[in-house]
Amino acid sequence: MIEYSVTEAHRLWTEGTIAIVDVREQSEHDATRVEGVPLIPMSELLANIDELPTDRPLAILCRSGNRSGQVADYLTATGEYGEVANIEGGIIAWAVEGLPYEGEPPR
């Protein structure tokens, strides 16, 4: 599995090189979110899989990197999404590194 550090993911995303998708649940996203990163909860992924960006490589974000790793593995196994990466440490690491987010500090 490909993994990006949060700083690498942020840099590639701001350059427009990758798309990031948040797979946390709605309540987690409501509390803490990265502006411009779409939410497709892991629990609703299969029902909304057609909403995944397909115009560039994907990086998957969650709270700590666990769920996003599972989603990245799944999407990679399908072979339909090209390069899919996990963002190591999730939004917790994102906040620790001082990258921009809205809402409460993630827990």
Helices and strands as residue ranges (DSSP letters): E 2-4, H 6-15, E 19-22, H 26-31, E 32-33, G 42-44, G 46-51, E 58-61, H 66-78, E 84-87, H 90-96, E 102-103
